[in-house]
């Protein structure tokens, strides 16, 4: 569990640093950072999806997941609700920063991937349940924490203090997998992790396309797609 605490702390530290220096960054530099962030999302998302595609037991499951998830998200109008809430926040701040979409992008980058899903499981299954600082079971989470430190700084420099809200969400996300391992002995199917990584990778790519202004795929409407593989393997 110590690895998750460290990972959460790095997001807070990196986010605070990025938010502090944000005011001193000119618009052309912010635009450059947005471009870099968008490209990074495309690469990370493609890596998460393609590296797991060949391991999938059901290669069409991610397509079904995206279709069903997109229908649910569109019917519930997640993107529209987010846009309206973001407009209210910007009206109060007198800005046009799309901060809530930035937060969603950050959550996808922090939470989707092998490190953030398997890391808590390995941490729990280690002899000390991951409470020893030098416990090998925490290696994945320490690696993830290093990546998130840099990512959170860049995101906060682009979107501001709201990015710190991702820290408690990450803690709950990794804590969920820790508890699954604690009570079920690491019973989460590997196949489920693979499908989550594929779908999550596609959503990260979708975020990258939006950041670069290439195509607004309404990524928020696709978020329910992550639930489909979970429900599929539960049944």
C-alpha angles and dihedrals in degrees: 000000000000089000091058091049090051091047091051091048093052090056090052093047095044092043093049091049093049093047092050095051092041095088091057095053118097122231095251090054091048089052089051090051091050090053092049091048092049092051091047090053091052092051096043093045093048091048093050093049103038096043090057100036094086091051095054117118090204110033092188095052093089090053091050090046093053092045095049094039091049092051092050094046092047093047090051090042096226092166093049092049090049092049092050092048090047090050091054091050092048091047090057093045093040091229138114098222112140091218100156093056087050089054091052090050090050093050091052092050093046100042107034117078144060096280096054096043105036094032095072091045093053090044091055094046093053117104094258094038088247097298095117113089093221094043109137089219089070094058094098092050094047089051090048090048091055092052092045092050090063095038094050092051092052093045094048091048086057102037106020137224095339088080090074087071087074091070098073090042090054090048091054092044095052091038089058092057090044090055092046089055092044096053100029101034095245093311096157106123115246087221090061091052090051093052092046089052092050095049092041091051091055090051091051089051088050090054091049092053089052094048091051091049092238098120134348101221093176091242092186090063089056096055094096086066088081090065096055098073089046093053091043094056094041088061 
